[in-house]
Amino acid sequence: MKRSDVFLTLAAVAALGMLAATSSTAQDEPGGGPREGQRVRPLDPSIKTTFVPLGNGEPGVLYEPVNPGPKAQIAIFSMHTTNDFLTHPSCTELSKRGYRVLCANDSNGRSGEFNDGVLDKVLLQAKNAIVYLRKYPGVKKIILWGHSGGATLMTAYQDIAENGVKVCQDDDKIYKCPNSLAGLPPADGVILGDATWGVAITVLYNMDPAVSNDNGTRINPDLDMYNPKNGFNPNGSSNYSQEFIHKFQAAQAKRNNELIDMALARLAAIKAGKGEFADEEAFTIPGASFGSNKLHAADMQLFAHTQKAWPLLHADGSITTEIVHSVRVPTATKNPSPTWRGALRTTVTSYLGMYAIRTSPDYGFGEDTAMHGVDWNSSWSSNPGNVEGITVPLLTMGMTGSYESSTAETIHNHVKSADKSLVYVEGATHGYSTCKPCETTPGQFGDTEKTLFNYVDGWLSKSGRFM
């Protein structure tokens, strides 16, 4: 069976209303991983689905009310950079609330061996989706939904659409975007639901600085976050000293910049006809896979709270404004760096175009959500850098039971739009479901998915914003 046939089969399943109602994007969920909350449930009978081809054999599924009301004039587009979003919660939950939602698969990272996509490929696929929605009868406004690494796609898309390719071709960029991205039609708003810092920054803070050889089998014990002598606790929250944290982060930044220089040298060799192949080379980084070596996955004192007070959504529907504290639980168990799965397996151009961002010697982070020493504008795979060019209404949401909630405050502070909002959902995981291991009493956080999408519904339907 051809790949395109497989995707058509998936679309047929979608049309029958038997879609999984949760996402497969969260790779580091508290309490057991991304699969824990997944279940397959029938599609609401008030919703119909339509297969939408987005080019290059990649599928989309349009969810819409059988009997469209006023909210159906707003269409949400949901997609990731390297994951399948055909069954993302935004598809079912927002269509159930009256909106049209186009959910898509992507053209990156499904070879099984390499994360070999470049961001421009999936951006052009997103363009096809926006063009489709602009022509769809009854649609007046289009909103981009960026979840996890999908936020990288959506912020890069809207930034380039509003400002042109000059924003991803300036001298600050490690790898410049192609001219094929000129003329992207902009959306009317953006929602970031537990965004990462950006795919490039995700690689940065997952990178193991203790790796001392080419395959990750030799680990420097002085830099090993899994070494009990450094404060690691496999049975609870670790307690790293400030000295170790500083040493770890400094070595992390050093390794990161060395890898960028190495990749740039290999790119120059390829262009000079001296590469391993005429057009590309494999680029494997041991100990750099997503969800691998985050200090804050072990030590709950890191990224423990926001810098300022922000709205926090509670299970009973109330909203308080306060310094928001993380409720996540530790998940780090053992060092994956010596394993194949613990490596980022990509190519030279893919690494430079999607996974690379520069740091300065003062790179690091601590108890609050401020990360410093990152050149946010050195990559177009950086959410804080991308949102500096976005002027449409933008809602940023953080999940307090997730490791990614630390990003929301920084992203919000960089947003250019005059209509910008930041809110946190108490007890929600990265995949939006309730973090049961985070609760001190059963039912403490209620149905966080319902809480989240009810708030989004109110934000989208606010008079004068999009309706």
Stockholm file with secondary structure:
# STOCKHOLM 1.0

chainA/1-467         MKRSDVFLTLAAVAALGMLAATSSTAQDEPGGGPREGQRVRPLDPSIKTTFVPLGNGEPGVLYEPVNPGPKAQIAIFSMHTTNDFLTHPSCTELSKRGYRVLCANDSNGRSGEFNDGVLDKVLLQAKNAIVYLRKYPGVKKIILWGHSGGATLMTAYQDIAENGVKVCQDDDKIYKCPNSLAGLPPADGVILGDATWGVAITVLYNMDPAVSNDNGTRINPDLDMYNPKNGFNPNGSSNYSQEFIHKFQAAQAKRNNELIDMALARLAAIKAGKGEFADEEAFTIPGASFGSNKLHAADMQLFAHTQKAWPLLHADGSITTEIVHSVRVPTATKNPSPTWRGALRTTVTSYLGMYAIRTSPDYGFGEDTAMHGVDWNSSWSSNPGNVEGITVPLLTMGMTGSYESSTAETIHNHVKSADKSLVYVEGATHGYSTCKPCETTPGQFGDTEKTLFNYVDGWLSKSGRFM
#=GR chainA/1-467 SS CCHHHHHHHHHHHHHTTCCBSSCSCCSSCTTTCTTTTCCBCCCCTTEEEEEEECSTTCEEEEEEESSCCGGGGEEEEECCSSSCCTTCHHHHHHHHTTCEEEEECCSSSCSSSCCCCCHHHHHHHHHHHHHHHHHSTTCCEEEEEEEETHHHHHHHHHHHHHHCGGGGSSTTCSSCCCGGGTTCCCCSEEEEEEECSCHHHHHHHHCCTTBCSTTSCCBCGGGCTTCGGGTCCTTSCCCCCHHHHHHHHHHHHHHHHHHHHHHHHHHHHHHTTCSSSSSCCEEEETTCSTTSSCGGGTCTTTTCEEEEEEEEECTTSCEEEEEEECCCCCCCCSCCTTSSTTSEEEEHHHIIIIICCCEEEEEEECSBSCEEEECGGGCTTCHHHHGGGCCSCEEEEEETTSGGGGGHHHHHHHCCCSSEEEEEETTBCTTSSBCGGGCSSTTTTCCHHHHHHHHHHHHHHSTTTTC
#=GC SS_cons         CCHHHHHHHHHHHHHTTCCBSSCSCCSSCTTTCTTTTCCBCCCCTTEEEEEEECSTTCEEEEEEESSCCGGGGEEEEECCSSSCCTTCHHHHHHHHTTCEEEEECCSSSCSSSCCCCCHHHHHHHHHHHHHHHHHSTTCCEEEEEEEETHHHHHHHHHHHHHHCGGGGSSTTCSSCCCGGGTTCCCCSEEEEEEECSCHHHHHHHHCCTTBCSTTSCCBCGGGCTTCGGGTCCTTSCCCCCHHHHHHHHHHHHHHHHHHHHHHHHHHHHHHTTCSSSSSCCEEEETTCSTTSSCGGGTCTTTTCEEEEEEEEECTTSCEEEEEEECCCCCCCCSCCTTSSTTSEEEEHHHIIIIICCCEEEEEEECSBSCEEEECGGGCTTCHHHHGGGCCSCEEEEEETTSGGGGGHHHHHHHCCCSSEEEEEETTBCTTSSBCGGGCSSTTTTCCHHHHHHHHHHHHHHSTTTTC
//
